Amino acid sequence: MASSRTYSVGLGLGVGIFVLTLATAVIHLYLALTAIATMGFNFGVMLFILNGLGYLGLLAALQLPIPQLARFRSAARWALVAFAALTIVLFFLMAPAYPIIGYVDKAIEVALIALLLADAYTASS
């Protein structure tokens, strides 16, 4: 019984991490693409694109079922924690205004960090 519970917790964490990471990546890419129409392709737009792609790349390294990536999963998990934390800090340092989508995205990133830390804890148990 304990092993099925551990499996279901791990599966739930994995699905949650996937959904939240995908959500924040899509938000960043969407904001970048909509900003191109009004502001052109500038440094800020490039940062949003790179942020969205960074989330997708780290998600791929963490969850794709490729045996060669298995040994990097722990590093990818911690890199994703650091990446999300850095994104939160830079939002408050660099954003000229704080639209509601920004706060929604920061809430998603905080929840993502919580799930990643829980995943790290269960992976080490």
VMD Tcl script that draws the C-alpha trace (Angstrom):
set ca {
  {0.00 0.00 0.00}
  {2.80 2.42 0.85}
  {4.46 1.98 -2.54}
  {1.24 2.78 -4.42}
  {0.80 5.90 -2.27}
  {4.39 6.94 -2.97}
  {3.82 6.37 -6.68}
  {0.59 8.39 -6.70}
  {2.23 11.25 -4.77}
  {5.15 11.26 -7.22}
  {2.78 11.16 -10.18}
  {0.71 14.00 -8.75}
  {3.81 16.10 -8.14}
  {5.05 15.38 -11.66}
  {1.74 16.39 -13.23}
  {1.57 19.52 -11.08}
  {5.13 20.49 -11.99}
  {4.37 19.90 -15.67}
  {1.17 21.98 -15.65}
  {2.61 24.89 -13.66}
  {5.84 25.04 -15.66}
  {3.95 24.89 -18.92}
  {1.57 27.61 -17.70}
  {4.34 30.04 -16.78}
  {6.21 29.31 -20.01}
  {3.07 29.98 -22.06}
  {2.39 33.20 -20.15}
  {5.90 34.50 -20.83}
  {5.80 33.55 -24.52}
  {2.31 35.02 -24.92}
  {3.38 38.30 -23.32}
  {6.43 38.42 -25.56}
  {4.44 37.82 -28.73}
  {1.81 40.40 -27.83}
  {4.48 42.95 -26.89}
  {6.19 42.60 -30.29}
  {3.11 44.11 -31.93}
  {3.23 47.25 -29.79}
  {6.88 47.67 -28.78}
  {8.76 45.85 -31.51}
  {11.45 43.29 -30.92}
  {13.45 44.82 -28.06}
  {15.53 43.63 -25.11}
  {12.52 43.17 -22.82}
  {10.69 41.06 -25.39}
  {13.82 38.96 -25.84}
  {13.96 38.36 -22.08}
  {10.37 37.12 -22.08}
  {11.09 34.76 -24.97}
  {14.24 33.42 -23.32}
  {12.38 33.01 -20.03}
  {9.61 30.99 -21.65}
  {12.10 28.84 -23.55}
  {14.16 28.38 -20.39}
  {11.13 27.01 -18.56}
  {10.39 24.63 -21.43}
  {14.00 23.44 -21.63}
  {14.25 22.77 -17.90}
  {10.88 21.01 -17.95}
  {12.12 18.79 -20.77}
  {15.31 17.96 -18.87}
  {13.29 17.16 -15.76}
  {10.47 15.08 -17.21}
  {11.21 13.67 -20.65}
  {11.56 9.87 -20.48}
  {15.04 9.84 -21.99}
  {17.42 7.51 -20.11}
  {20.43 9.74 -20.77}
  {18.71 12.58 -18.87}
  {17.99 10.50 -15.76}
  {21.24 11.41 -14.02}
  {20.56 15.13 -14.54}
  {17.04 15.16 -13.06}
  {18.13 16.39 -9.63}
  {20.22 19.19 -11.14}
  {17.35 20.12 -13.48}
  {14.95 20.24 -10.52}
  {17.22 22.62 -8.56}
  {17.91 24.69 -11.67}
  {14.16 25.07 -12.17}
  {13.75 26.17 -8.52}
  {16.51 28.77 -8.98}
  {15.13 29.88 -12.35}
  {11.62 30.42 -10.94}
  {12.98 32.25 -7.89}
  {15.14 34.49 -10.07}
  {12.15 35.23 -12.31}
  {10.12 36.30 -9.27}
  {12.87 38.59 -7.98}
  {13.51 40.15 -11.39}
  {9.80 40.79 -11.90}
  {9.72 43.03 -8.85}
  {13.03 44.70 -9.74}
  {12.49 45.28 -13.47}
  {8.77 45.48 -14.20}
  {7.69 49.07 -14.88}
  {4.12 48.26 -13.84}
  {2.59 45.24 -12.21}
  {-0.33 43.96 -14.29}
  {-2.59 41.26 -12.89}
  {-1.12 38.63 -15.24}
  {2.24 39.28 -13.59}
  {0.85 38.53 -10.14}
  {-0.92 35.42 -11.44}
  {2.34 34.24 -12.97}
  {4.26 34.90 -9.74}
  {1.68 32.85 -7.82}
  {2.16 30.03 -10.33}
  {5.94 30.24 -9.87}
  {5.67 30.16 -6.07}
  {3.43 27.08 -6.31}
  {5.91 25.56 -8.78}
  {8.77 26.08 -6.34}
  {6.72 24.44 -3.57}
  {6.01 21.40 -5.75}
  {9.64 21.14 -6.85}
  {10.79 21.20 -3.22}
  {8.23 18.53 -2.32}
  {9.42 16.49 -5.31}
  {13.03 16.83 -4.17}
  {12.02 15.67 -0.69}
  {10.12 12.62 -1.99}
  {12.92 11.76 -4.44}
  {15.48 11.72 -1.63}
  {13.27 9.54 0.64}
}
mol new
graphics top color blue
foreach p $ca { graphics top sphere $p radius 0.5 }
foreach p [lrange $ca 0 end-1] q [lrange $ca 1 end] { graphics top cylinder $p $q radius 0.2 }
display resetview
